[in-house]
């Protein structure tokens, strides 16, 4: 079932206030320990991991599974059959989910080009949202997501789960307390061993797939045999490269530890060095960020794992030593490189999702509220824009907007399929 966009948006806006009041009423009437949350999950790749973690928490029901591929929904149904209260409803169209007044929250784990449009529609329909990283496909969308959350008074959490890990929280507390003195710089790394995505051929759309809905807000393109369900990451039309795929996790910690918001200058050098194929995004880059009197870098190597280099996930450098975060905790070193302390803690998605549910039930602060998620995601967008334009991008430190660079400014927002541009 596909609902005309104009009809959907009109009904959503009319009903948003009533839905908000209904949700608030239920929270007030029932103790948090027994209030069951009904959630929907969009995108049954990464979304299946989130669904498993969510349903393992108390008083949570997966009410809907949404994916454009019947085969992925069937796999998810089987995986959740022993843990969910009853079989979730199924749909390929997120707009059908948003008509269900009993749905409290939506998990958005579809491809990146869907993150912001789905989040904005869900907020308008009175739903709280857990959106996977990066929160947006482009910088403009991130600002619209913040605006939608505020306008509709919805909770929106980005899925950068390290924000909720106790060992990482302790590391940030140590930095703030001055364990390594004034913090001047941060370095971060990502290594992988990805193979070639080949050169795609136009083929008939598989019968189980609704490619029209998969494209959704993105301008239409032919169905290729090497895009759905994962390699869209490496095409600018749908994805954000390795910076948006994995760099976001490290750069979120960088921004958190340095206690900065927007940079003043961003550069990115590198290329697609390893294969001659359809990948448009670079596989090897060094991206640098200036934040006034502090700085940072992200070194990404997607196709060469560099096993001999024992680099941490993120390292902060201060006048009195350094602090490295890797896995679920951190290590502190003095100026001579001697380890002086170590912390560890819980990891995974469940603790971050638990924070999201507790915010809905009891109003506790979100660990990664969308305004913070947008600021961290924006670092990835700015790095990608610097690479695409082969320029140093100067930035307004007050709002993150690009200064005096027309080519770069053109990439602040994308073009949308007719009728699909997000509206707030």
Secondary structure by P-SEA (a helix, b strand, c coil): ccccaaaaaaaaaaaaaaaaaaaaaaaaacccccbbbbbbbccccaaaaaaaaaaacccccccccccccaaaaaaaaaaaccccccbbbbbccaaaaaacccccbbbbcccccaaaaaaaaaaaabbbbbccccccccaaaaaaaaaaaaaabbbbbccccccccaaaaaaaaaaaacccccccbbbbbbbbbcccccccccccccccccccccccccccccccccccccccccccccccccccccaaaaaaaaaaaaccccccbbbbbbccccccccccccccbbbbbbcccccbbbbbbccccccccccccbbbbcccccccccccccccccccccccbbbbbbbcaaaaaaaaaaaacccccccccaaaaaaaaaaaaaaaaaaaaccccccccccccccccaaaaaaccccccccccccc
